[in-house]
Amino acid sequence: MAAKLIALACFRSEGYGDLSPRPHYPSMPSYPKGKGVSAQESCSVEQGSSPPEAKAATFSVFGMTCSACAGSVEKAVKRLPGIREAVIDVLNNKAQVLFYPTFVNEETIRETIEDVGFEATLIEDQMNERATQVCRIHINGMTCTSCSSTIESALQAIHGVQKAQVALATEEAEVQYDPKIVSYTQILEAIEDTGFEAILISSGEDISKISLKVDGFRTDHSRRIIEESLQALPGVRDINVSPELNKISLSYKPDMTGPRNFINVIESTGSKRFKARIYPEGGVRETHRKDEIKQYYRSFMWSLIFTIPVFLTSMVFMYIPGIKNAFDKKVVNMLSVGMVLRWVLSTPVQFIIGRRFYIGAYKALRHGSANMDVLIALGTNAAYFFSVYSVLRAATSKDFKGTDFFETSAMLISFILLGKYLEVLAKGKTSAAIAKLMDLAPETATLLTLDSEGNIVNEEEIDSRLIQKNDVIKIIPGAKVASDGFVLWGQSHVNESMITGEARPVAKRKGDTVIGGTVNENGVLHIKATRVGSESALSQIVRLVESAQLAKAPVQKFADRISKFFVPLVIILSFSTWLAWFLAGKFHWYPKSWIPSSLDSFELALQFGISVMVIACPCALGLATPTAVMVGTGVGASEGVLIKGGKALESAHKVNCIVFDKTGTLTVGKPVVVNRRLLKNMLLQEFLELTAATEVNSEHPLAKAVVEYAKKFREDEENPAWPEARDFVSITGHGVKAIVRNKEIIVGNKSLMLSHNIAIPMDAEEILAEAERMAQTGILVSIDREVVGVLAISDPLKPGAEEAISILKSMKIKSIMVTGDNWGTANSIAKEVGIETVVAEAKPEQKSEKVKDLQASGYIVAMVGDGINDSPALVAADVGMAIGAGTDIAIEAADIVLMKSNLEDVITAIDLSRRTFFHIRLNYIWALGYNLLGIPIAAGVLFPSTGFRLPPWIAGAAMAASSVSVVCCSLLLKYYKRPKKLDNLEIRGIKIE
């Protein structure tokens, strides 16, 4: 499954999976060659200074009707020398080919396709340049949805930007842009113009990045020598040197060079006095998160140092007689020692420690928006500057008896900093799933050096991040596989459960692919690295999860709409509150006994106004959805369910009808011959040999099942040599025919025999009917126009399929089966699993039409499939779920990828989405309820009847607590457990695979 994800990512970026040519390895047992490239050619590629440049071509292919047609085209093209990869798209009638021009050209490929029996035309310049690229950017300084909306609007206004998503929770932006119109540097500048710091994570180009720490270079001359030496390497794109950090950052093409080359060049430059290693840092997001946590912690501690004395002098010491007298001592006129002390201590908190709020407010107001920083700056400034006014009045008047609110501004900032610290701490835990995935990669690897004959001459332990393409790595029993690649030598079993979800260890031998991060069980393996760094399976899965966390759920639009008006509305409410209480006091609309002894009517009104301003919290609303989506998608990834964003999560929780494909979804997808019957006197081995010789030329799954069955009756089971088949013809949807040993062999269904005027004996009719009743496919074999035998082929149900459908029924979800198979087999399978509604003999477009019909009837439809023919229905459905073992096109079209290929994960996906949206609703109830209740209380609604009022510093603490509580509510999703009914299946011994 992980390999599928990589192939898909390569398909997106350059149109193809990446099959690196495999080198000659003469000292060890031979292994399969690279597709279309001979061992000698591969060797020349590896020993040369740089690999030959592969070229891409796209052909329009007419006449293909099914996957068998696509298979025959693919097989023919890949037989040509110099073919790196070929992808056939039946739905769009296209063939995409990556090839080496020194071995083959476009015309030869086109003629080969036509020789198979299809019309082919070269589509000029189709794959030479991508129309769009997607860059990812980390953004510092966002505090609420108003900030993210401002940045998103600025990005979407740039000519050449097609789509922009900004996520507050991850503090990242994903921008789809046309590199011919706009560059990523212009996008970064646009973000910085809005007042936020932008750091590029990836530009979308086919380049990798790495940072190295270099010891020993202290002068500009040293720096220049190293820079020029690195620039001379082929494939190096950009070099950025930071002398104060002893850091060199490089971007490079991984096909041409790698980090080990950079270290060797640096250490061999300048009398070998330089030492280099990979710079000790995590990802951009994690590094920034740690810095942010430290920053908020430091700011909070400094604010406490100043705020605690302010709090003590205004709230505690005033009740202690001896100390009270000392602080009440007058300095000038009515100005007391306590007032001066509070002014001095609160000023650094207001303007130095609280500087971030002024900067944030300025940036927001400069772009015509208002965020949480605006509210904090207004609230604290009102308290601070009124207090300054009181101090100046006291200093110049002999009878002024006013009070100050320095403790309000200082404590307000302290509590908000505490809240932000706790919020950042909690938000860091929402991406724990990604950190766990990245931890699967081993820290070190054993690099093998080979001589020209393939013998091992050296073993060296290196940092696994230094692995480069085409390296040969040794994997000992119990060690993690250090890189994606394929086995050159050795046999073992590898536990791939952490990546694919497959519980049983998978046997590996020469030529088999391995996935980085998986665990080698029992044997020693030598593997060749094919995908490293950002190309690895692990990185692809992480990127998919990160992209999902960026994608907004539609429900988020609700919070975005509120955030546009929230802050201006709160400012109006705050001013109105102050004005109402001030006028009420001025005109004596309430008794004087309501006014506390330490305040006058103006000061009381001011406190109510400030409390309203600081208790309102737009952050909680902005974090309600993205934090829950982040945790939900992370939990899904750990359960083997890759959910592509908030929209998929939101749609999945509403699903009340699921459409299942049959082959590969409800069934195992690997047909096997379960019965055979000879109708004439002949040797069984001869019958199977003639049948297999005819079927071996077909790519159809049923044909492969026949060939595999025939192998069991041969001594050379591993590599049997079948008799030659001449004049082979594949009749789409019916069967095949050929001449074998001068006999005409026809293998296929009943209609194929009738079309060739071949009589079907009564015995054969009965066997076919019996096979259909048992959900099997009957195949007739005729020799020289006479039916001599029948083969019954079955695609067994996946274990637990019946129980999974039953659980869905209990969840009030309707199940429907749509298949291209015949009605008899379809009805038998449906009856076996408990599905009542069946659509059989359906073409791909008919599957999507059925989905649309169900949607028109009011159902929210999920489609579960695995093949190319399921792609239209996967796209048409409200939620498309692709089986992880399925085709790349199906995975691309789906909203949710089930990595383990288990039907139980359909239930997990829906249940997880329901649980996630339960938490989103809780978050919104809390965030909205908090504001709807908190603002009136802060405005003094309870004061006339109960005498209760909310001091501004307590209102600020409550505001900080609201954001933290929303994030913590989302974090509860980390403890998600799948439905107990699924665990009961395993207890009863049904392990769904």
SVG drawing of the C-alpha trace seen along z (x, -y; Angstrom):
<svg xmlns="http://www.w3.org/2000/svg" viewBox="-35 -70 81 112">
<polyline fill="none" stroke="black" stroke-width="0.4" points="0.0,0.0 2.8,-2.4 4.4,-1.6 1.1,-2.6 1.1,-5.9 4.6,-6.6 3.7,-5.6 0.8,-7.9 2.9,-10.8 5.3,-10.3 2.4,-10.0 1.3,-13.4 4.7,-15.0 6.1,-13.5 3.4,-11.2 5.0,-7.9 6.2,-5.7 10.0,-5.7 11.6,-2.4 15.4,-3.0 17.5,-0.7 19.0,2.1 22.7,2.7 24.6,5.9 25.4,7.9 27.4,10.8 28.8,12.2 25.3,13.0 22.4,14.9 20.7,13.1 17.6,11.2 15.0,9.6 16.2,6.9 14.7,3.4 11.8,3.1 13.0,2.7 16.6,2.0 19.2,4.8 21.7,5.5 24.6,4.2 22.7,1.0 22.0,0.6 25.6,1.1 26.6,-1.6 24.1,-3.9 25.5,-3.4 29.2,-3.6 28.9,-6.7 29.2,-10.2 25.5,-10.8 22.4,-8.8 20.9,-9.3 18.0,-11.7 14.7,-10.0 12.0,-11.4 8.3,-11.4 5.7,-10.8 1.9,-10.6 0.0,-8.6 -3.7,-8.7 -4.8,-5.0 -8.1,-4.1 -9.9,-0.7 -9.2,0.3 -12.3,1.5 -11.1,3.2 -8.1,3.8 -7.1,6.8 -6.6,4.4 -4.5,2.1 -2.5,5.0 -1.6,6.2 -0.5,2.7 1.5,2.3 3.2,5.6 4.1,4.9 5.6,1.5 7.6,2.7 9.2,5.4 11.0,2.7 14.5,1.8 15.0,-1.4 11.5,-1.7 11.6,-3.0 7.9,-2.9 4.5,-2.8 1.1,-3.7 -2.0,-2.8 -5.2,-4.8 -8.2,-3.0 -10.7,-5.6 -9.0,-8.4 -7.6,-6.3 -4.1,-7.3 -0.7,-5.7 2.0,-7.6 5.6,-6.3 8.9,-7.2 11.8,-6.1 15.5,-6.5 15.9,-8.1 19.3,-6.4 17.5,-3.0 14.1,-3.7 12.1,-6.5 8.4,-7.7 7.8,-6.2 8.9,-2.7 6.6,-2.9 3.7,-4.1 4.2,-1.2 4.5,1.3 1.1,0.2 -0.4,0.5 1.1,4.0 -1.0,5.0 -4.1,4.0 -4.9,0.5 -4.7,-2.9 -2.0,-5.1 -1.2,-8.8 1.6,-10.8 0.3,-13.8 3.0,-16.4 4.6,-18.0 1.9,-16.6 4.2,-15.7 7.2,-17.9 6.2,-20.5 3.8,-20.6 1.2,-23.3 1.1,-23.8 3.2,-23.3 2.2,-23.1 4.4,-24.8 4.1,-24.5 4.9,-27.4 5.2,-27.7 3.7,-31.0 4.6,-32.5 2.5,-35.0 -1.1,-33.9 -3.4,-34.1 -6.9,-33.5 -9.0,-32.8 -9.0,-36.5 -5.2,-36.2 -5.5,-33.1 -8.3,-34.7 -6.2,-37.8 -3.3,-35.7 -5.6,-33.5 -7.2,-36.5 -3.8,-38.0 -2.6,-34.8 -5.7,-34.3 -5.3,-37.8 -1.9,-37.0 -2.1,-36.4 -1.0,-32.8 -2.1,-31.4 -4.9,-28.9 -5.7,-27.8 -4.5,-28.7 -5.3,-27.1 -4.1,-28.5 -4.5,-26.4 -4.4,-28.1 -3.9,-24.9 -0.8,-23.7 0.4,-27.3 1.0,-26.3 -0.2,-27.3 -0.5,-25.1 -0.5,-27.1 -1.2,-25.7 0.4,-28.1 1.5,-28.3 5.4,-28.6 5.3,-30.3 3.4,-33.2 4.5,-33.5 7.4,-32.2 7.3,-30.9 9.5,-33.8 6.7,-36.2 4.3,-34.1 6.6,-34.4 6.8,-38.1 3.0,-38.5 2.7,-36.7 5.4,-38.9 3.7,-42.0 0.6,-41.0 2.8,-41.2 3.6,-37.6 6.9,-35.6 6.9,-33.0 9.3,-30.1 9.3,-27.8 8.9,-24.1 8.8,-22.8 8.5,-24.6 6.8,-21.8 9.9,-21.3 11.6,-18.0 14.4,-18.9 15.5,-17.9 16.8,-20.1 19.3,-19.4 21.2,-21.5 24.8,-20.7 26.7,-21.8 30.3,-22.6 33.1,-23.0 36.2,-24.9 35.2,-27.6 35.7,-31.0 36.5,-33.4 34.8,-34.6 37.6,-32.9 36.8,-29.5 33.1,-30.0 33.8,-30.9 36.0,-27.9 33.3,-25.5 30.5,-27.2 32.4,-27.0 33.3,-23.4 29.7,-22.4 28.4,-24.5 30.7,-22.5 28.8,-19.3 26.2,-18.2 22.6,-18.5 23.3,-21.3 20.7,-24.1 21.0,-26.6 23.4,-27.1 22.7,-29.3 25.4,-29.8 24.8,-31.0 28.3,-31.6 27.0,-32.5 25.4,-29.1 28.1,-27.2 25.2,-26.1 25.1,-25.4 21.7,-24.7 21.5,-23.1 18.8,-22.3 19.7,-19.6 18.4,-17.0 18.4,-13.6 18.8,-11.7 22.2,-13.3 23.8,-13.8 23.2,-13.5 24.3,-14.5 27.2,-12.0 28.7,-13.6 28.4,-17.1 30.1,-15.9 33.0,-14.3 33.5,-17.4 33.5,-19.7 35.9,-17.4 38.3,-17.1 38.4,-20.8 41.0,-23.2 43.7,-20.8 40.9,-18.6 40.4,-21.0 36.6,-21.1 34.2,-18.6 30.6,-18.3 27.5,-16.5 23.8,-16.8 22.5,-19.8 20.8,-18.7 17.3,-19.9 13.8,-18.5 11.2,-19.6 10.3,-23.3 7.0,-22.9 8.5,-21.0 11.4,-23.4 9.1,-26.4 6.8,-24.8 9.6,-24.2 10.8,-27.8 7.3,-29.2 6.8,-27.1 10.1,-28.4 9.2,-32.0 5.8,-32.0 7.2,-30.3 10.0,-32.9 7.5,-35.8 5.1,-34.4 7.9,-33.9 9.1,-37.5 5.6,-38.9 5.1,-37.0 8.2,-38.6 6.7,-42.0 3.0,-41.1 3.1,-39.3 4.4,-42.4 1.7,-44.5 -0.9,-42.1 0.4,-42.0 0.5,-45.8 -3.0,-46.3 -4.9,-43.2 -3.0,-41.8 -0.9,-44.4 -3.8,-46.8 -5.3,-44.5 -2.2,-44.3 -2.1,-47.4 1.7,-47.9 2.5,-47.4 -0.6,-49.3 0.6,-52.4 4.0,-52.2 2.4,-51.9 -0.1,-54.6 2.6,-57.1 2.3,-60.1 5.2,-61.1 3.7,-64.2 0.2,-65.6 -2.1,-62.5 0.4,-60.3 1.3,-57.3 4.3,-55.0 2.1,-52.1 0.8,-53.9 4.4,-54.7 5.6,-51.2 2.7,-49.7 3.3,-52.1 7.0,-51.2 6.4,-47.5 3.5,-47.3 5.1,-49.4 7.6,-46.7 4.7,-44.2 2.6,-46.5 5.2,-47.7 8.0,-45.1 6.5,-41.8 3.2,-42.8 4.9,-44.1 3.7,-41.1 0.1,-42.2 0.8,-45.7 2.7,-44.3 -0.1,-41.8 -2.8,-44.5 -0.9,-46.9 -0.4,-44.2 -4.1,-43.3 -5.4,-46.9 -2.9,-47.8 -4.7,-45.3 -8.2,-46.3 -9.0,-43.4 -9.2,-43.0 -8.0,-40.0 -7.6,-38.9 -4.5,-41.1 -6.6,-44.2 -9.0,-43.3 -6.1,-42.7 -4.2,-45.9 -7.4,-48.0 -8.4,-46.4 -4.9,-46.6 -4.3,-50.1 -7.6,-51.4 -6.7,-50.0 -3.1,-51.2 -3.6,-54.7 -6.6,-55.4 -4.2,-54.4 -1.5,-56.8 -4.2,-59.5 -5.1,-58.7 -1.4,-58.8 -0.9,-62.2 -4.1,-63.6 -3.0,-62.4 0.5,-64.0 -1.1,-67.4 -4.1,-67.5 -4.3,-67.7 -7.9,-66.2 -8.0,-63.6 -9.1,-60.2 -9.1,-58.1 -7.6,-54.6 -5.5,-52.9 -5.9,-49.6 -2.3,-48.8 -2.9,-45.3 -5.6,-44.8 -3.3,-45.4 -0.4,-43.5 -2.5,-40.5 -4.4,-40.5 -1.3,-40.1 0.2,-37.5 -3.0,-35.3 -3.2,-35.6 0.5,-34.6 -0.2,-31.6 -3.2,-30.7 -1.1,-31.0 1.7,-28.9 -0.8,-26.1 -2.5,-26.4 0.8,-26.0 1.7,-23.1 -1.6,-21.4 -1.5,-22.1 1.9,-20.5 0.3,-17.2 -2.3,-17.3 0.3,-16.4 1.7,-13.5 0.6,-11.0 3.0,-12.6 5.9,-12.5 5.2,-8.8 5.3,-8.0 8.6,-9.8 10.0,-7.9 9.6,-4.7 12.7,-5.5 15.9,-4.1 18.7,-6.4 21.6,-4.5 22.1,-2.1 24.9,0.2 26.3,-0.9 28.0,1.8 30.7,0.9 31.1,3.3 33.9,3.8 33.4,4.1 32.5,7.8 29.9,7.2 31.9,8.4 31.6,6.7 34.8,4.8 33.6,2.6 30.8,2.2 30.2,-1.2 27.6,-2.4 26.2,-5.8 23.4,-8.2 20.3,-6.9 19.7,-10.5 22.9,-10.1 21.5,-7.3 21.5,-8.1 19.8,-6.5 21.4,-3.3 23.2,-2.7 23.4,1.0 22.3,1.4 22.6,4.4 19.6,5.2 20.3,7.6 17.6,9.6 15.6,7.4 16.8,4.1 14.5,1.6 14.7,1.3 16.6,-1.9 15.2,-2.9 12.7,-2.0 14.2,0.3 14.4,3.9 16.2,7.0 19.5,7.7 20.4,10.8 19.0,12.8 15.7,14.1 13.7,13.1 10.3,12.1 9.6,8.4 7.0,7.1 5.2,4.3 2.3,3.8 3.5,0.3 3.1,-0.9 0.6,1.3 -1.3,2.7 -0.7,6.3 -0.3,8.3 1.6,11.2 5.3,10.9 5.7,10.8 8.3,13.1 11.0,11.3 13.5,12.7 15.6,11.3 13.8,8.7 11.1,8.0 10.4,4.4 10.9,3.3 9.6,0.3 11.7,-2.0 10.7,-1.8 9.5,1.8 11.2,4.5 13.3,7.3 12.4,10.5 14.8,13.4 17.3,13.3 20.0,10.9 19.0,8.8 21.0,6.7 18.8,4.0 19.3,1.3 17.9,-2.1 15.5,-3.4 13.6,-6.1 15.2,-8.2 14.3,-11.3 11.1,-13.0 10.4,-10.3 10.2,-7.5 6.9,-5.7 7.0,-7.1 7.4,-10.7 4.6,-10.2 2.2,-9.0 3.3,-11.9 2.8,-14.4 -0.7,-13.0 -1.6,-13.3 -0.2,-16.9 -2.2,-17.9 -5.3,-16.4 -4.7,-18.6 -4.4,-21.6 -7.7,-21.0 -10.6,-22.8 -13.9,-21.1 -17.0,-22.9 -18.1,-23.5 -15.1,-25.7 -16.7,-28.3 -19.1,-29.0 -16.3,-30.1 -14.6,-32.1 -17.9,-34.0 -18.3,-34.8 -14.6,-35.9 -15.1,-38.6 -17.5,-40.5 -16.6,-39.2 -13.9,-41.7 -15.6,-44.9 -18.8,-43.7 -17.0,-43.1 -15.5,-46.6 -18.9,-48.1 -20.4,-46.0 -17.5,-47.0 -17.9,-50.8 -21.7,-50.5 -21.3,-48.7 -19.0,-51.5 -21.3,-54.2 -24.4,-52.6 -22.9,-52.2 -21.3,-55.7 -24.5,-57.4 -26.5,-55.4 -24.0,-56.5 -23.9,-60.1 -27.7,-60.5 -28.1,-58.4 -30.2,-55.6 -28.9,-53.2 -28.3,-53.7 -24.8,-54.9 -24.6,-51.8 -23.9,-49.8 -20.5,-51.5 -17.6,-49.9 -15.9,-52.1 -12.6,-52.1 -14.2,-53.2 -16.4,-56.0 -19.1,-55.6 -16.7,-56.3 -14.2,-53.6 -16.9,-51.1 -18.2,-51.6 -14.6,-51.4 -14.0,-48.0 -17.2,-46.6 -16.2,-47.9 -12.7,-46.4 -14.1,-43.0 -16.3,-42.7 -13.4,-43.5 -11.0,-40.9 -13.4,-38.1 -14.5,-37.7 -12.5,-35.0 -12.3,-34.6 -9.5,-32.0 -11.7,-29.3 -14.0,-29.5 -11.1,-29.4 -9.5,-26.4 -12.8,-24.4 -12.6,-22.6 -8.9,-22.4 -7.6,-21.0 -10.3,-18.2 -9.5,-17.5 -5.8,-17.4 -6.2,-14.8 -8.8,-12.9 -6.7,-12.5 -3.7,-11.6 -5.6,-8.9 -7.0,-7.6 -3.4,-7.3 -2.4,-5.2 -5.5,-3.0 -4.5,-2.5 -7.2,-4.9 -5.8,-7.8 -8.4,-10.6 -7.7,-13.3 -8.9,-16.3 -11.8,-17.9 -14.2,-17.7 -13.9,-13.9 -14.3,-13.7 -17.4,-15.8 -19.0,-13.9 -18.2,-10.5 -20.0,-11.2 -23.2,-11.7 -23.0,-8.6 -26.1,-6.4 -25.5,-4.3 -22.4,-2.4 -21.9,-1.1 -19.4,1.8 -17.5,3.1 -17.3,6.9 -13.9,8.0 -11.0,7.1 -13.4,5.3 -15.9,7.8 -13.8,10.6 -10.0,11.3 -9.4,10.2 -7.2,13.2 -9.3,15.7 -8.3,19.4 -9.4,22.5 -11.5,24.5 -12.7,27.3 -12.1,28.9 -14.0,31.6 -12.8,33.5 -15.6,34.4 -13.3,36.5 -10.8,39.2 -7.4,37.4 -4.6,36.9 -5.3,34.1 -1.8,32.8 -2.1,32.5 -5.5,30.7 -4.0,28.2 -0.9,27.7 -2.8,26.9 -5.1,24.5 -2.3,22.8 -0.2,22.4 -3.2,20.5 -4.0,18.4 -0.4,17.4 -0.6,14.8 -3.6,13.1 -3.4,10.4 -6.9,11.2 -7.1,12.2 -9.0,15.4 -6.3,16.4 -3.6,15.9 -5.6,18.1 -5.7,20.9 -1.9,20.6 -1.2,20.7 -3.4,23.8 -1.6,25.6 1.8,24.9 0.9,27.1 0.9,30.1 4.4,29.4 7.7,30.4 9.3,27.1 6.6,25.2 8.7,22.1 9.4,21.3 7.5,23.7 8.1,23.7 4.7,23.8 4.2,25.1 4.3,22.3 0.9,20.7 0.5,19.3 -2.2,17.0 -3.2,15.9 -6.4,13.8 -8.1,12.2 -11.8,11.7 -12.7,9.0 -15.2,10.1 -15.4,13.6 -12.1,15.5 -9.0,16.4 -8.1,18.7 -4.8,19.9 -3.1,22.8 -1.1,25.1 0.6,28.2 -1.4,27.9 -4.6,28.0 -7.1,25.1 -7.7,24.3 -10.6,22.0 -10.9,21.0 -13.8,18.8 -17.4,18.5 -20.6,20.0 -21.3,17.2 -17.7,17.6 -18.4,21.3 -21.8,20.6 -20.4,17.8 -17.9,20.4 -20.7,22.9 -19.3,25.3 -22.0,27.5 -22.1,27.5 -22.8,30.9 -25.5,31.3 -22.9,32.2 -21.1,28.9 -24.4,27.0 -25.1,28.6 -21.5,27.8 -21.8,24.2 -25.2,23.8 -23.8,25.4 -20.8,23.1 -23.0,20.0 -25.1,21.1 -21.9,21.3 -20.8,17.8 -18.1,19.3 -17.2,18.5 -17.3,21.4 -14.8,21.5 -15.2,23.9 -12.2,25.4 -12.6,26.7 -10.0,28.6 -10.6,28.7 -14.1,27.4 -15.1,29.9 -15.7,29.1 -13.3,31.3 -13.5,29.8 -14.8,27.2 -12.9,25.1 -14.7,23.5 -12.9,20.4 -13.8,18.7 -12.8,15.4 -13.3,16.1 -15.0,13.7 -12.8,11.7 -12.9,13.2 -15.3,11.2 -17.2,9.6 -20.5,10.9 -19.9,9.6 -18.8,6.2 -22.0,5.8 -24.0,6.8 -22.3,4.2 -23.1,1.5 -26.7,2.5 -26.7,2.0 -25.3,-1.5 -28.3,-2.1 -26.2,-2.2 -27.6,-0.6 -25.2,1.6 -25.4,2.1 -23.2,4.1 -22.4,2.9 -20.2,5.2 -19.3,5.9 -19.7,9.7 -22.7,11.8 -26.0,11.7 -25.7,15.3 -22.3,14.8 -23.3,11.4 -26.5,12.6 -24.7,15.5 -22.0,13.3 -24.6,10.7 -26.7,13.4 -23.6,14.8 -22.6,11.4 -26.2,10.2 -26.5,7.5 -30.1,7.2 -29.6,4.7 -27.4,5.8 -26.5,4.2 -24.6,6.6 -23.0,6.5 -22.3,2.7 -19.8,0.7 -17.7,-2.0 -20.1,-4.8 -23.1,-2.7 -21.5,-2.4 -21.2,-6.2 -24.8,-6.6 -26.1,-4.3 -24.2,-6.5 -25.9,-9.6 -29.3,-7.9 -28.9,-7.1 -27.8,-10.7 -30.9,-11.9 -33.0,-9.7 -31.6,-11.6 -28.8,-9.2 -25.3,-10.4 -23.3,-7.8 -19.9,-6.3 -18.3,-4.2 -15.7,-1.5 -13.6,-0.2 -10.2,0.8 -9.9,0.8 -9.6,-1.7 -13.2,-0.9 -14.3,-2.2 -12.7,-5.6 -15.7,-7.4 -18.0,-6.1 -15.4,-7.0 -15.3,-10.6 -19.1,-10.8 -19.8,-9.6 -20.0,-11.9 -17.1,-9.9 -14.8,-7.7 -13.0,-4.9 -10.1,-3.2 -8.8,0.2 -5.1,-0.3 -4.1,2.7 -6.0,1.2 -4.8,-0.8 -3.1,-4.2 -5.9,-5.8 -8.5,-4.5 -6.3,-5.8 -6.0,-9.2 -9.8,-9.5 -10.7,-8.5 -11.2,-10.7 -10.2,-8.0 -7.6,-5.3 -7.9,-2.1 -4.3,-1.0 -4.9,2.5 -7.5,3.4 -9.8,4.5 -13.5,4.1 -13.5,3.4 -11.7,0.1 -14.8,-1.1 -16.6,-0.9 -13.6,-2.5 -13.5,-5.4 -17.2,-6.2 -17.1,-5.7 -14.0,-7.9 -15.6,-10.7 -18.7,-10.6 -16.6,-10.8 -14.5,-13.6 -17.6,-15.6 -19.1,-15.0 -15.9,-16.7 -16.2,-19.6 -19.8,-20.1 -18.7,-20.1 -16.0,-22.6 -18.5,-25.0 -21.0,-24.6 -18.2,-25.5 -16.7,-28.4 -20.1,-29.9 -21.7,-29.2 -18.7,-30.7 -19.0,-34.0 -22.8,-34.1 -22.7,-33.6 -19.4,-35.3 -20.0,-38.7 -23.3,-39.5 -21.8,-38.5 -18.7,-40.7 -21.1,-43.5 -22.6,-43.4 -26.0,-41.7 -25.8,-40.0 -24.5,-43.0 -27.8,-44.7 -29.4,-41.5 -26.4,-39.7 -23.7,-42.3 -21.4,-40.0 -19.0,-41.5 -16.2,-40.1 -12.9,-42.0 -11.0,-42.4 -8.0,-40.2 -10.4,-37.3 -12.2,-37.9 -8.8,-37.7 -8.0,-34.4 -11.4,-33.0 -10.6,-34.0 -7.3,-32.2 -8.9,-29.2 -11.5,-28.9 -8.9,-28.3 -7.0,-25.8 -10.3,-23.9 -11.2,-23.7 -7.7,-22.2 -7.9,-19.8 -11.4,-18.7 -9.9,-17.9 -7.0,-16.0 -9.5,-13.6 -9.8,-12.1 -6.3,-10.6 -8.0,-8.1 -10.3,-6.9 -11.0,-3.2 -12.7,-1.5 -16.1,0.0 -16.2,3.0 -18.1,5.0 -14.9,5.1 -12.8,6.3 -15.4,9.0 -14.8,10.3 -11.1,10.8 -12.0,12.4 -14.1,14.9 -11.1,15.6 -12.1,13.7 -9.0,11.6 -10.2,9.5 -7.5,9.3"/>
</svg>
